[in-house]
Amino acid sequence: MPEALELLDEILKSDLPEIVPEMIRKIQGFAASTSDMDLMLGSFPVLVRILRYGSVRKTNLDALVSLAAEVLPRICLGLPDAARNMDEETAKEWLHLILGVHQAVHLLTDIPGRSDWDRGACWPCA
């Protein structure tokens, strides 16, 4: 999913608006069907970056706003269980991913799940 979002970002920068809706639908479908926490953690900052900077042509990105609003609560619900019993190396990798999500969360002002994230309800140690 992070790679698909990076591709979408390139499509937006290349001013290919006819491809954007189909690409967003594919990303939404994949996001809805995955339970891979690595993918969700890695994708969220990319998603937020696209939303924050958008496209020069002001392409409608409402579907990506909805996607971000779906992914963050799923991260919050799944992160504590996904982080149990992991080895030290994986924990170090996830720390980097979690910090990326943390920074991204604070770039969006109105997103479901932000208050849970801010009060630590999503964090594995909470």
Secondary structure, 3 states (H helix, E strand, C coil): CHHHHHHHHHHHHCCCCCCHHHHHHHHHHHHHHCCCHHHHHHHHHHHHHHHHHCCCCCCCCHHHHHHHHHHHHHHHHHHHHHCCCCCHHHHHHHHHHHHHHHHHHCCCCCCCCHHHHHCCCCCCCC
